[in-house]
Amino acid sequence: MPDARGPVWPIPNAPCPMPDAPCPIPNIFAPSRKRRLRAVLYCVCVLLITVEIVTEGIAMMTHEWKRRTVYSAGIASLMLSVSFWIAPVALAKYTPPENPSKPKETGTNTTRGGSCEANSSARLTALVPFSHVGETISGHPTFTWFVPDRTPRPLQFRLFTRTGQLLYRTEMQSQPGIMSVALPSNLPQLSIGQSYQWQVVLVCDPNVPSSNVVAAAEIQVVGPEASLQTQLAAAQTPQQRIDLYAESGLWYDAIAEARKASETSQNQAAVLELLDALASSEAEPLKDWSDRLRQIRAIEQQRQGQR
């Protein structure tokens, strides 16, 4: 149990002296980046189709029809190309809060170790903003993280107050990819205006606690604005709700809504776009964290394509 001064943090990279105590975690990143070649291929295909249409039109029509065919084909090609680039923009774009809180403890929003598998380039990661504390208006929020290990392993989720008091703990088997857990509705709601710490612990070897991999982050509960509540009540689709949360800077609510939609539709497009938006917002202050999020997005996109 913590003393009056708050939680007692052990030495970095050492096992926690108490199984339910939050651990400090040094920064370790694994940047990687992939280019979206699909856009280039798409535009090339559109160009080839346009050239074919123009060529056939020129061979069959009068001068006036030639001019109209070339003009129409050019417009069609431009519209197809523009529609390709506009489509992703229509999906959720996360906008950080105007005056976000900074993480209060050194090493909170990061990862120790990374993976139980030695050959893994990805790392256990809390899917949250790193440059500021992610916000929620939910009293029973959902927490989301990424597991790199393909082999299922024991996994623990822990939620603490800012002073280190354990509020909730649950255990489960890990699954490769994105995982989530919601605070049970039978527990007291988290308090508006308060920040909390949460951790996921991947147990590599139950007999060697120091080998555990830990990802941790903070969450802040804020009061909902009346205008947002009105807009949410009028929203008719999950995507509209995701957009409203994301544009209001409510990261935890946006990713939770996207995860819920992906479980229904078996399509993670909204989740992937949110990760991409978060990576873009983090690119300037923390490029390493942005690169890690893009790596996770690429892994999940590849997994989605293999289904």
DOLOMAR-465995 format. One line per field, with one value per residue (C-alpha): residue number from 1; residue in one letter; x, y, z. Coordinates in Angstrom, 1 decimal. Each point is the difference from the previous one (the first is absolute). Layout:
DOLOMAR-465995
guba <- (NUM/...)
mivo <- (A/...)
u <- (X/...)
v <- (Y/...)
w <- (Z/...)
end
This chain:
DOLOMAR-465995
guba <- (1/2/3/4/5/6/7/8/9/10/11/12/13/14/15/16/17/18/19/20/21/22/23/24/25/26/27/28/29/30/31/32/33/34/35/36/37/38/39/40/41/42/43/44/45/46/47/48/49/50/51/52/53/54/55/56/57/58/59/60/61/62/63/64/65/66/67/68/69/70/71/72/73/74/75/76/77/78/79/80/81/82/83/84/85/86/87/88/89/90/91/92/93/94/95/96/97/98/99/100/101/102/103/104/105/106/107/108/109/110/111/112/113/114/115/116/117/118/119/120/121/122/123/124/125/126/127/128/129/130/131/132/133/134/135/136/137/138/139/140/141/142/143/144/145/146/147/148/149/150/151/152/153/154/155/156/157/158/159/160/161/162/163/164/165/166/167/168/169/170/171/172/173/174/175/176/177/178/179/180/181/182/183/184/185/186/187/188/189/190/191/192/193/194/195/196/197/198/199/200/201/202/203/204/205/206/207/208/209/210/211/212/213/214/215/216/217/218/219/220/221/222/223/224/225/226/227/228/229/230/231/232/233/234/235/236/237/238/239/240/241/242/243/244/245/246/247/248/249/250/251/252/253/254/255/256/257/258/259/260/261/262/263/264/265/266/267/268/269/270/271/272/273/274/275/276/277/278/279/280/281/282/283/284/285/286/287/288/289/290/291/292/293/294/295/296/297/298/299/300/301/302/303/304/305/306/307)
mivo <- (M/P/D/A/R/G/P/V/W/P/I/P/N/A/P/C/P/M/P/D/A/P/C/P/I/P/N/I/F/A/P/S/R/K/R/R/L/R/A/V/L/Y/C/V/C/V/L/L/I/T/V/E/I/V/T/E/G/I/A/M/M/T/H/E/W/K/R/R/T/V/Y/S/A/G/I/A/S/L/M/L/S/V/S/F/W/I/A/P/V/A/L/A/K/Y/T/P/P/E/N/P/S/K/P/K/E/T/G/T/N/T/T/R/G/G/S/C/E/A/N/S/S/A/R/L/T/A/L/V/P/F/S/H/V/G/E/T/I/S/G/H/P/T/F/T/W/F/V/P/D/R/T/P/R/P/L/Q/F/R/L/F/T/R/T/G/Q/L/L/Y/R/T/E/M/Q/S/Q/P/G/I/M/S/V/A/L/P/S/N/L/P/Q/L/S/I/G/Q/S/Y/Q/W/Q/V/V/L/V/C/D/P/N/V/P/S/S/N/V/V/A/A/A/E/I/Q/V/V/G/P/E/A/S/L/Q/T/Q/L/A/A/A/Q/T/P/Q/Q/R/I/D/L/Y/A/E/S/G/L/W/Y/D/A/I/A/E/A/R/K/A/S/E/T/S/Q/N/Q/A/A/V/L/E/L/L/D/A/L/A/S/S/E/A/E/P/L/K/D/W/S/D/R/L/R/Q/I/R/A/I/E/Q/Q/R/Q/G/Q/R)
u <- (0.0/1.3/1.1/-1.2/2.5/-1.7/1.1/3.4/1.7/2.6/3.2/-0.6/0.2/-0.2/-3.0/-2.8/0.5/-3.8/-2.1/-2.6/2.4/0.4/3.5/2.1/0.8/2.9/-0.6/0.7/-1.2/0.1/-0.6/-1.0/-1.9/-1.7/-1.1/-3.4/0.7/-3.7/-0.6/2.6/-1.4/-3.5/0.9/2.0/-3.1/-2.2/2.4/0.3/-3.8/-0.3/2.6/-1.9/-3.3/1.5/1.9/-3.2/-2.0/2.5/-0.1/-3.8/-1.3/0.0/2.2/-2.7/-0.7/3.7/0.3/-3.0/1.3/3.4/-1.6/-2.4/2.6/2.4/-2.8/-0.9/3.7/0.4/-3.2/1.1/3.4/-1.3/-2.6/2.7/1.9/-3.1/-1.5/2.4/-0.5/-3.7/1.0/0.7/2.9/1.1/0.5/1.9/-1.8/0.7/1.8/0.9/1.7/3.6/0.8/0.8/2.4/3.2/-0.3/-3.8/-1.0/2.6/1.2/2.6/1.5/-2.4/-0.8/0.5/1.1/3.6/-0.5/-2.9/0.6/-3.3/-0.6/-2.8/-1.5/-2.8/-1.9/-0.2/1.5/3.5/0.5/-3.0/-2.5/-2.9/-3.5/-3.4/-3.5/-0.8/-0.2/0.7/2.5/1.6/3.7/1.8/3.4/2.0/1.5/2.9/0.4/-1.7/0.1/-2.8/1.4/-1.4/-0.9/-0.9/-1.9/0.3/-1.6/1.4/-0.8/2.7/1.3/0.5/-3.1/-1.2/-3.6/-0.4/1.9/-0.9/1.9/-0.5/1.8/1.8/-0.9/2.2/-1.1/-2.2/-1.8/-2.3/-1.6/-2.8/-0.3/-2.9/-3.3/-0.4/3.1/-0.3/0.3/3.3/-0.1/-0.2/3.1/2.2/2.9/0.7/2.8/-0.5/2.3/0.0/2.6/0.9/1.3/2.9/1.0/-2.1/3.1/2.1/-2.0/2.8/-0.6/-3.5/-0.7/-2.0/-1.8/-1.6/-1.8/-2.2/-3.6/-1.9/-3.7/-1.6/-3.6/-1.9/-1.0/-3.8/0.5/1.8/-2.6/-2.7/2.1/0.6/-3.7/-0.8/2.8/-1.5/3.1/3.1/2.2/-1.8/0.6/3.7/0.4/-1.6/2.1/3.2/-0.6/-0.7/3.4/-1.6/2.5/-1.2/-3.6/0.8/2.2/-2.6/-2.8/2.3/0.8/-3.7/-0.8/2.9/-1.4/-3.4/1.2/3.2/1.7/2.7/0.1/-1.2/2.5/2.9/-1.0/0.0/3.4/1.2/-1.5/1.6/3.4/-0.3/-0.9/3.0/2.5/1.3/0.5/0.9/1.0/1.1/-3.5/-1.6/2.1/-0.9/-3.8/0.5/1.8/-2.9/-2.5/1.9/0.1/-3.8/-0.8/2.0/-1.8/-3.4/0.9/0.9/-3.5)
v <- (0.0/3.5/2.3/3.6/1.2/-1.9/-3.2/-1.4/-0.6/-2.7/0.3/0.0/-3.4/-1.8/-2.1/1.7/-0.6/-0.4/-1.8/2.8/3.0/2.1/-0.1/2.7/-0.7/1.6/1.1/-2.7/0.5/-2.0/2.3/-1.3/1.4/-1.3/1.9/-0.2/-1.4/-0.7/3.6/0.0/-3.2/1.4/3.2/-1.9/-2.2/3.0/1.6/-3.1/-0.3/3.7/-0.3/-3.0/1.9/3.0/-2.0/-1.9/3.2/1.8/-2.9/-0.1/3.5/3.4/2.9/1.4/-3.3/-0.5/3.2/-0.9/-3.6/1.2/2.6/-2.5/-2.7/2.5/1.2/-3.7/-0.8/3.0/-0.8/-3.6/1.0/2.7/-2.4/-2.5/2.6/1.6/-3.4/-0.4/3.6/-0.7/-2.4/1.0/2.4/0.4/3.5/0.4/2.0/3.7/0.0/-3.6/-1.2/-1.3/-3.4/0.6/-2.9/-0.7/-3.0/-0.4/-0.1/-2.5/-3.6/-2.1/-2.9/-0.2/-3.6/-3.5/-1.2/0.8/0.3/2.5/3.5/1.3/0.8/-0.3/3.5/2.0/1.5/3.5/3.5/0.3/3.8/0.6/-1.9/-1.5/1.0/-1.6/1.0/-3.5/-1.1/-3.6/0.5/-2.5/-0.5/-1.2/-1.4/-1.9/-3.5/-1.0/-3.6/-2.7/-2.5/0.5/0.8/1.1/3.7/2.3/3.3/2.4/3.4/2.3/3.4/2.7/-0.9/-3.7/-1.5/-3.0/0.4/-2.9/-3.0/-2.8/-2.8/-1.5/-1.8/2.3/0.0/1.3/3.4/2.6/-0.8/2.0/-0.3/2.2/0.9/-2.1/1.9/-1.4/1.9/3.7/2.5/1.8/3.6/3.0/2.1/-2.9/-1.8/-3.7/-2.4/-3.3/-2.8/-3.2/-2.6/-2.8/-2.9/-1.6/-2.5/-0.3/-1.2/3.1/3.2/2.2/-1.3/1.4/2.6/3.0/2.8/2.9/3.2/2.7/0.9/3.1/0.2/3.3/1.3/-0.2/3.3/0.5/0.5/-3.3/-1.9/1.4/-1.0/-3.5/-0.4/0.9/-2.2/-2.8/-2.0/-1.3/2.0/3.2/-0.7/-0.9/3.3/2.0/-1.5/0.3/3.7/0.8/-1.4/-3.0/-2.6/-2.8/0.4/0.1/-3.1/-1.8/0.8/-1.1/-3.2/-0.7/0.7/-2.3/-2.9/0.3/0.6/-2.1/3.0/2.0/3.0/2.5/-1.3/0.2/3.5/1.1/-1.4/1.8/3.2/-0.4/-0.7/3.1/2.2/-1.5/0.3/3.4/-0.3/-3.7/-1.5/-3.3/-0.5/0.9/-2.5/-2.7/0.7/-0.2/-3.3/-1.4/1.4/-1.8/-3.3/0.2/1.0/-3.0/-2.3/1.4/-0.7/-3.6/-0.8)
w <- (0.0/-0.8/2.8/0.6/-2.6/-2.8/-1.8/0.6/-3.3/-0.3/-2.0/-3.8/-1.7/3.3/1.0/2.0/3.7/0.4/-2.6/-0.1/0.0/-3.1/-1.5/-1.6/-3.6/-2.1/-3.6/-2.6/-3.5/-3.2/-2.9/-3.5/-3.0/-3.1/-3.1/-1.3/-3.5/-0.5/-0.8/-2.8/-1.5/0.1/-1.8/-2.6/-0.7/-0.3/-2.4/-2.2/-0.2/-0.9/-2.8/-1.4/-0.1/-1.6/-2.6/-1.1/0.0/-2.2/-2.5/-0.3/0.4/-1.8/1.1/2.2/1.7/0.4/2.0/2.1/0.6/1.1/2.3/1.6/0.4/1.7/2.4/0.8/0.7/2.2/2.0/0.5/1.2/2.3/1.5/0.8/2.1/1.5/1.3/2.9/1.0/0.6/2.8/3.6/0.6/3.5/1.3/3.3/2.7/0.1/3.3/0.7/3.1/-0.1/1.5/3.7/0.5/-1.9/-2.1/0.2/-3.6/-1.3/0.0/1.8/-1.9/-2.9/-0.8/1.5/-3.5/-0.7/-3.8/0.3/-1.4/1.5/3.6/2.6/-0.3/1.7/-2.9/1.3/-0.6/1.4/0.0/2.2/2.1/-1.9/1.1/0.4/1.1/1.0/3.7/-1.2/-2.8/-2.3/-0.1/-3.2/-0.7/-2.6/0.6/-2.3/1.2/-2.1/2.8/2.6/3.4/3.4/0.0/2.8/-0.1/2.9/0.8/2.7/1.4/-0.4/3.5/-1.0/1.7/-2.0/-1.2/-2.3/-1.2/-2.4/-1.7/-3.5/-2.8/-2.5/-3.7/-2.8/-1.1/1.5/3.3/2.2/3.5/1.4/3.6/1.3/0.5/3.6/1.1/1.1/-2.8/-0.4/1.2/-2.3/0.2/1.2/-1.7/0.3/-0.9/-1.8/-0.9/-2.1/1.1/-2.4/2.0/-1.9/2.7/3.2/1.8/-1.0/0.8/-1.3/-3.5/-0.1/-2.7/1.2/-1.9/2.0/-0.6/1.7/-0.6/1.1/0.5/-1.2/0.1/-3.4/-1.6/-0.5/-3.8/-0.3/1.9/-2.4/-3.0/1.3/0.7/-3.7/-1.5/-2.0/-0.9/1.9/-2.3/0.9/3.7/-0.6/-1.9/2.8/2.7/-2.1/-0.9/3.6/1.1/1.9/-1.1/2.3/-1.1/-3.7/0.1/2.1/-2.5/-2.9/1.7/0.6/-3.6/-1.2/2.1/-1.7/-3.6/0.2/-1.6/1.8/-2.4/2.6/2.6/-2.6/-1.0/3.6/0.5/-3.1/1.2/3.4/-1.6/-2.1/3.1/1.8/-2.9/0.9/3.8/0.1/-3.3/1.6/1.5/-3.3/-1.8/2.5/-0.5/-3.8/0.3/2.0/-2.5/-2.8/1.9/0.7/-3.6/-1.3/2.5/-1.2/-3.6/0.8/1.4)
end
